[in-house]
Amino acid sequence: MEKQSVLLNTALVPMATFIAWLGLDGEKIAILAALMAIDLLAGMAKAVKMGDDVTSRRLTAGVLAKVVVLTVPFVIALAARGVELDIHWLVAWALSALIVSEAYSIVGNIHTIKTGVQVREIDALSHIVKTVGRVLENLLKVEK
């Protein structure tokens, strides 16, 4: 057990340091990560309920998709820090939108498990990317 604790701390300390350095809200990151894990489990349960195959390939694809989504706030914060823009509000908004999207997905999965009726998915990532693009375009136009 001690060996596992050392390995976990070895991974978590640098990540926490990186989150603090970027000025990200660690609590929101943790909430998003927890919701993503719950959504992954709920999605697997939904797949079983709907008679879909739950394969390691589909699970791996789901995990990778979650990791990619989780990197979005980091990319925005890192880019902002790199060009010295104070857009922490935009990163906070992106995190909040992703949290709401994951919560909606979990509730939708639970609804499908209970009723067998699929719920329409919300593509929050597309909205975030479009909004970030518009904000950055406006910021760059002001500086020209």
KERO-108206 format. One line per 3 residues: number of its first residue (from 1); their letters; for each residue z, x, y of N, C-alpha, C. Coordinates in pm, 1 decimal, padded with zeros to 6 digits. Atoms other than C-alpha are relative to their C-alpha. Layout:
N
NUM) a) Z/X/Y/Z/X/Y/Z/X/Y; ...
! end
This chain:
144
1) mek) 00000.0/00082.6/-00119.8/00000.0/00000.0/00000.0/00000.0/00087.0/00126.1; -00006.6/-00088.1/-00116.1/00079.4/00286.5/00238.3/-00137.5/00057.9/00031.6; 00133.6/-00055.5/-00018.8/-00267.5/00433.2/00185.6/-00090.7/-00101.5/00070.5
4) qsv) 00079.2/00104.4/-00063.8/-00424.5/00099.9/00282.0/00039.6/-00017.4/00146.4; -00046.4/00011.7/-00138.1/-00212.2/00080.9/00596.7/-00055.7/00112.3/00085.9; 00053.5/-00114.4/-00074.0/-00322.0/00427.2/00702.7/-00148.5/-00020.6/00026.7
7) lln) 00143.0/00023.5/-00017.1/-00687.8/00336.7/00646.3/-00026.4/-00109.8/00102.6; 00016.4/00108.7/-00094.4/-00653.7/00010.0/00838.0/00030.5/00046.4/00142.1; -00035.1/-00051.8/-00132.8/-00479.3/00181.3/01130.7/-00103.5/00098.7/00050.5
10) tal) 00102.2/-00096.6/-00038.4/-00742.9/00454.5/01130.5/-00121.8/-00071.7/00057.7; 00113.0/00077.9/-00051.2/-01006.2/00186.2/01190.8/00037.9/-00080.6/00124.5; -00038.5/00090.8/-00108.2/-00809.5/-00041.4/01424.0/00034.5/00070.7/00130.7
13) vpm) -00041.0/-00069.4/-00122.9/-00671.1/00213.6/01670.8/-00120.6/00038.5/00085.7; 00117.3/-00030.8/-00084.3/-01012.8/00345.5/01783.1/-00067.6/-00126.0/00054.4; 00062.5/00124.1/-00045.7/-01147.6/-00011.1/01803.4/00080.0/-00060.2/00114.9
16) atf) -00084.3/00052.7/-00107.7/-00851.7/-00125.8/02014.8/-00014.7/00084.3/00126.4; 00019.1/-00089.9/-00114.4/-00894.5/00179.0/02238.7/-00133.7/-00028.8/00068.3; 00133.5/00029.5/-00052.4/-01266.1/00101.3/02280.3/00000.1/-00133.4/00074.7
19) iaw) -00008.4/00131.6/-00063.9/-01192.3/-00264.2/02363.3/00072.1/00011.5/00134.7; -00075.5/-00019.0/-00124.6/-00935.1/-00159.2/02626.1/-00082.4/00077.7/00102.3; 00082.4/-00082.4/-00089.1/-01170.2/00104.4/02773.0/-00109.7/-00083.3/00066.8
22) lgl) 00103.3/00087.3/-00055.9/-01440.2/-00159.3/02819.7/00057.2/-00110.9/00088.2; -00062.9/00104.9/-00079.0/-01189.5/-00394.3/02980.6/-00017.9/-00138.5/-00060.2; 00017.4/00127.7/00067.6/-01249.1/-00664.8/02721.2/00136.2/-00062.7/-00030.0
25) dge) -00121.0/00073.6/00035.4/-00992.4/-00931.3/02641.6/00018.9/00009.6/-00151.5; -00024.3/-00022.1/00142.2/-00856.6/-00814.6/02305.2/00039.1/-00125.1/-00074.1; -00041.4/00124.5/00064.0/-00703.2/-01152.3/02234.4/-00121.9/-00087.3/-00031.0
28) kia) 00120.7/00079.1/00023.7/-01038.5/-01327.1/02275.8/-00084.9/00060.4/-00112.3; 00075.8/-00066.9/00106.9/-01207.8/-01067.7/02052.2/00063.6/-00033.3/-00134.8; -00070.3/00030.4/00125.8/-00941.2/-01125.1/01784.1/-00019.5/-00146.0/-00039.4
31) ila) 00021.7/00142.0/00028.6/-00975.9/-01503.3/01813.8/-00142.0/-00022.3/-00051.4; 00138.9/00014.6/00044.2/-01354.6/-01478.6/01783.5/-00018.3/00054.0/-00141.5; 00012.3/-00058.5/00134.5/-01328.7/-01249.1/01479.9/00065.6/-00090.2/-00105.0
34) alm) -00068.6/00089.6/00094.4/-01078.0/-01484.4/01313.0/-00081.7/-00126.9/-00023.4; 00082.7/00120.1/00015.0/-01296.3/-01788.6/01381.7/-00126.0/00029.4/-00081.5; 00118.7/-00037.5/00077.3/-01597.1/-01603.5/01241.4/00033.2/00008.9/-00149.3
37) aid) -00041.6/-00009.0/00141.3/-01406.7/-01530.8/00919.5/00022.2/-00139.4/-00057.6; -00022.9/00137.3/00045.6/-01295.8/-01894.3/00892.3/-00133.4/-00072.6/-00017.5; 00130.7/00064.6/00008.1/-01651.9/-02011.1/00961.3/-00078.0/00048.1/-00122.4
40) lla) 00067.7/-00054.0/00118.9/-01785.4/-01782.1/00689.8/00052.0/-00068.6/-00126.6; -00059.6/00068.6/00115.6/-01542.3/-01932.2/00438.0/-00038.4/-00147.9/-00003.4; 00036.9/00141.5/-00005.7/-01614.4/-02286.9/00555.8/-00148.4/-00018.6/-00033.5
43) gma) 00141.8/00006.2/00032.6/-01987.4/-02218.4/00533.0/-00025.0/00015.3/-00149.2; 00012.1/-00015.3/00145.5/-01946.6/-02100.1/00174.5/00042.9/-00128.2/-00071.0; -00046.9/00125.4/00060.0/-01748.0/-02413.7/00089.2/-00103.3/-00110.5/00020.3
46) kav) 00103.9/00098.7/-00027.5/-02016.5/-02626.7/00253.8/-00119.5/00020.4/-00093.0; 00112.7/-00029.1/00088.8/-02288.0/-02451.9/00052.5/00028.8/-00048.8/-00141.8; -00038.9/00046.5/00133.9/-02098.8/-02523.9/-00270.5/-00006.0/-00151.6/-00005.6
49) kmg) -00001.6/00146.4/-00005.8/-02047.5/-02887.9/-00168.2/-00141.2/-00057.5/-00000.4; 00136.8/00050.5/-00012.4/-02417.7/-02929.7/-00085.0/-00089.0/00044.0/-00116.3; 00076.3/-00042.8/00116.8/-02525.9/-02765.8/-00412.2/-00089.3/00120.0/00024.7
52) ddv) 00076.9/-00121.0/-00030.1/-02670.5/-02453.7/-00246.5/00058.4/00118.3/-00076.7; -00047.1/-00120.6/00066.1/-02648.1/-02118.4/-00418.3/00078.1/00086.9/00097.7; -00076.9/-00096.9/-00078.4/-02380.0/-01884.8/-00286.2/-00019.7/00133.9/-00069.5
55) tsr) 00031.9/-00129.4/00059.9/-02518.2/-01539.5/-00357.9/00055.4/00111.3/00086.9; -00048.5/-00114.0/-00077.8/-02403.2/-01196.3/-00251.6/-00099.8/00034.4/00110.2; 00101.6/-00028.0/-00102.5/-02731.9/-01157.6/-00062.6/00018.1/-00093.3/00120.1
58) rlt) -00022.1/00095.1/-00109.8/-02670.0/-01474.3/00141.8/00130.9/00029.5/00072.2; -00128.2/-00033.1/-00060.1/-02308.2/-01373.7/00199.3/-00012.9/00124.6/00087.9; 00022.3/-00122.4/-00077.7/-02413.4/-01026.6/00314.7/-00077.6/-00031.0/00127.3
61) agv) 00077.7/00038.2/-00117.8/-02671.2/-01179.6/00548.6/00088.0/-00073.8/00100.7; -00090.5/00072.2/-00088.3/-02404.0/-01412.2/00689.6/00097.5/00092.2/00071.0; -00093.4/-00096.4/-00059.3/-02158.2/-01128.9/00746.3/-00071.5/00084.7/00104.7
64) lak) 00075.6/-00081.5/-00095.8/-02424.4/-00913.6/00913.2/-00035.1/-00079.7/00125.0; 00029.7/00084.3/-00116.2/-02524.1/-01204.8/01137.5/00123.5/-00013.7/00088.9; -00124.6/00010.6/-00077.5/-02159.9/-01246.2/01242.8/00029.3/00130.4/00074.8
67) vvv) -00024.5/-00130.1/-00063.7/-02129.1/-00872.8/01316.1/-00093.3/00018.6/00119.5; 00095.3/-00012.6/-00110.2/-02443.8/-00880.7/01528.9/00044.4/-00086.4/00118.0; -00046.5/00088.5/-00107.3/-02311.2/-01178.0/01727.5/00123.8/00059.2/00067.4
70) ltv) -00122.0/-00058.8/-00054.9/-01976.4/-01003.0/01771.6/-00029.5/00120.9/00089.9; 00033.7/-00116.2/-00083.8/-02152.5/-00700.5/01924.2/-00051.1/-00039.7/00138.0; 00057.8/00041.8/-00128.0/-02304.6/-00906.0/02208.4/00094.6/00026.1/00117.9
73) pfv) -00088.6/-00029.2/-00113.0/-01995.2/-00894.5/02435.0/00019.9/00150.6/00023.3; -00014.9/-00145.1/-00014.2/-01959.1/-00521.9/02364.3/-00121.2/00060.4/00071.0; 00122.4/-00051.4/-00061.9/-02321.2/-00455.7/02461.4/-00002.6/-00033.6/00148.6
76) ial) -00001.6/00041.0/-00141.3/-02287.9/-00654.2/02784.6/00100.3/00085.2/00078.0; -00104.6/-00077.4/-00068.8/-01962.2/-00476.0/02877.2/-00038.4/00147.1/00011.2; 00039.8/-00141.3/-00001.6/-02097.7/-00132.8/02785.8/-00111.6/00024.0/00100.9
79) aar) 00109.3/-00012.6/-00097.0/-02417.0/-00185.2/02986.6/00052.5/-00012.5/00142.2; -00056.9/00018.4/-00133.6/-02218.8/-00312.2/03285.4/00077.5/00123.2/00043.5; -00075.8/-00121.3/-00033.2/-01990.4/-00010.9/03269.8/-00094.3/00116.4/00027.9
82) gve) 00096.3/-00108.9/-00016.2/-02288.3/00221.6/03237.2/-00072.2/-00001.2/00133.7; 00069.1/00009.1/-00128.7/-02454.7/00092.3/03553.8/00095.3/-00040.3/00112.7; -00105.8/00025.3/-00097.5/-02124.7/00031.0/03735.0/-00010.6/-00137.2/00066.8
85) ldi) -00002.2/00137.8/-00048.6/-02156.9/-00347.0/03765.9/00129.5/-00064.9/-00045.0; -00121.9/00071.2/00036.6/-01841.7/-00557.1/03774.3/-00037.5/-00141.3/-00042.5; 00036.9/00132.0/00052.0/-01946.5/-00844.5/03551.4/00092.4/-00038.7/-00115.4
88) hwl) -00097.2/00039.0/00102.8/-01628.5/-00890.7/03349.5/00003.5/-00151.3/-00018.6; 00003.5/00145.8/00009.3/-01654.0/-01261.1/03428.7/-00110.5/-00045.0/-00095.4; 00111.3/00035.5/00087.7/-01988.8/-01269.9/03244.8/00035.4/00029.4/-00146.4
91) vaw) -00043.9/-00034.1/00135.6/-01841.9/-01095.0/02939.6/00101.9/-00102.9/-00048.4; -00100.0/00100.9/00035.9/-01546.8/-01336.5/02942.5/-00067.8/-00133.2/-00030.6; 00073.3/00124.5/00024.1/-01788.4/-01630.2/02967.1/-00072.4/00006.4/-00134.6
94) als) 00071.9/-00015.7/00126.9/-01996.5/-01494.7/02676.1/00097.0/-00012.5/-00117.9; -00101.5/00010.9/00105.7/-01683.7/-01453.0/02462.9/00044.8/-00144.9/-00017.3; -00043.8/00140.0/00007.0/-01570.1/-01805.6/02549.8/-00106.4/-00087.7/-00064.2
97) ali) 00109.2/00079.0/00058.3/-01910.9/-01950.8/02462.5/-00010.9/00025.0/-00150.4; 00005.5/-00031.5/00142.9/-01911.6/-01769.3/02127.3/00117.9/-00061.8/-00074.6; -00118.6/00061.6/00062.1/-01557.7/-01892.3/02053.1/-00021.9/-00149.7/-00018.8
100) vse) 00025.6/00144.5/00010.0/-01654.2/-02253.2/02127.7/-00106.0/-00027.8/-00107.2; 00106.0/00017.4/00099.0/-01969.4/-02215.2/01916.4/00053.5/00014.7/-00142.4; -00058.2/-00019.1/00133.6/-01773.6/-02082.3/01617.2/00091.2/-00116.6/-00036.3
103) ays) -00087.8/00114.4/00026.5/-01515.2/-02360.5/01650.4/-00083.2/-00123.3/-00035.4; 00088.9/00112.2/00028.2/-01795.0/-02618.6/01659.8/-00059.6/00012.9/-00140.1; 00058.3/-00023.7/00132.4/-01953.0/-02461.4/01351.0/00101.4/-00028.5/-00110.8
106) ivg) -00105.3/00025.9/00099.5/-01622.3/-02473.8/01161.5/00021.0/-00149.7/-00017.1; -00020.5/00144.8/00005.5/-01567.5/-02839.2/01249.6/-00121.0/-00066.3/-00067.0; 00120.0/00053.5/00063.1/-01928.5/-02912.4/01152.0/-00002.7/00024.9/-00149.5
109) nih) -00006.7/-00030.5/00143.2/-01883.6/-02736.7/00818.6/00101.5/-00089.0/-00070.7; -00103.2/00086.0/00059.0/-01564.4/-02931.1/00750.6/-00052.0/-00144.1/-00010.0; 00057.9/00134.3/00002.5/-01742.4/-03255.3/00842.0/-00099.3/-00014.0/-00116.0
112) tik) 00098.4/00003.8/00108.7/-02025.1/-03171.7/00600.0/00068.3/00002.1/-00135.9; -00074.7/-00005.5/00126.1/-01776.9/-03083.1/00324.1/00059.2/-00137.4/-00031.4; -00067.5/00128.6/00020.3/-01596.5/-03413.3/00375.4/-00098.4/-00115.1/-00023.8
115) tgv) 00090.2/00115.5/00004.8/-01895.4/-03645.9/00424.0/-00130.9/00026.0/-00073.4; 00129.7/-00032.2/00059.5/-02193.8/-03461.1/00276.9/-00115.7/-00011.1/00098.2; 00102.7/00014.3/-00104.1/-02381.4/-03512.3/00606.6/-00000.1/00125.4/00087.1
118) qvr) 00012.9/-00121.3/-00081.0/-02512.1/-03203.7/00788.1/00015.0/-00032.8/00148.6; -00015.9/00012.5/-00144.6/-02423.4/-03157.1/01157.2/-00097.2/00098.4/00064.9; 00093.2/-00086.7/-00071.8/-02674.4/-03012.6/01404.6/00072.8/00124.3/00052.5
121) eid) -00058.0/-00126.0/-00046.4/-02603.8/-02646.6/01480.3/-00031.8/00021.9/00148.2; 00022.6/-00040.6/-00139.3/-02570.7/-02513.6/01836.4/-00031.0/00148.8/-00001.0; 00036.3/-00141.3/-00005.6/-02746.1/-02184.6/01907.3/00056.0/00060.8/00128.3
124) als) -00067.3/-00053.5/-00118.8/-02494.2/-02039.5/02151.4/-00053.4/00136.8/00037.7; 00047.4/-00135.3/-00028.6/-02634.3/-01688.4/02118.4/-00123.9/-00002.9/00088.6; 00120.9/00010.1/-00083.1/-02971.8/-01792.1/02263.6/00036.8/-00034.7/00144.4
127) hiv) -00043.0/00037.9/-00134.9/-02798.2/-01957.1/02560.0/00065.3/00118.6/00070.6; -00067.1/-00116.4/-00059.9/-02585.7/-01647.2/02618.6/-00101.4/00103.7/00042.5; 00101.5/-00100.8/-00032.3/-02884.8/-01413.0/02605.1/-00080.6/-00042.4/00122.9
130) ktv) 00075.9/00049.4/-00115.3/-03080.6/-01631.3/02850.2/00082.3/00009.8/00127.4; -00086.0/-00003.4/-00118.3/-02785.2/-01659.1/03089.1/00023.6/00143.0/00046.5; -00021.7/-00140.5/-00035.7/-02711.4/-01286.2/03078.6/-00126.7/00056.1/00064.2
133) grv) 00126.7/-00046.5/-00056.9/-03080.1/-01215.1/03143.5/-00019.5/-00047.7/00142.3; 00014.5/00054.5/-00135.8/-03086.9/-01446.5/03445.7/00096.6/00066.6/00097.3; -00100.0/-00062.7/-00087.5/-02765.4/-01298.8/03589.2/-00041.6/00142.8/00033.9
136) len) 00040.6/-00138.6/-00024.4/-02889.3/-00941.8/03546.2/-00124.2/00007.3/00088.6; 00118.2/00003.3/-00086.7/-03227.5/-01027.9/03702.5/00040.8/-00024.4/00144.4; -00046.3/00029.4/-00135.6/-03050.1/-01176.6/04003.4/00073.7/00117.8/00061.4
139) llk) -00071.4/-00116.8/-00050.4/-02823.4/-00873.9/04036.5/-00095.8/00111.8/00036.8; 00096.8/-00106.7/-00027.7/-03116.2/-00635.7/04020.3/-00088.3/-00033.2/00119.3; 00079.7/00040.3/-00115.7/-03315.6/-00835.5/04278.0/00077.6/00025.2/00129.5
142) vek) -00083.1/-00020.0/-00119.1/-03024.9/-00812.8/04522.8/00002.3/00147.4/00037.9; -00010.8/-00142.7/-00028.5/-03010.3/-00435.7/04490.4/-00131.6/00064.5/00042.4; 00130.5/-00058.3/-00034.8/-03385.6/-00380.0/04551.3/-00019.2/00011.2/00146.9
! end
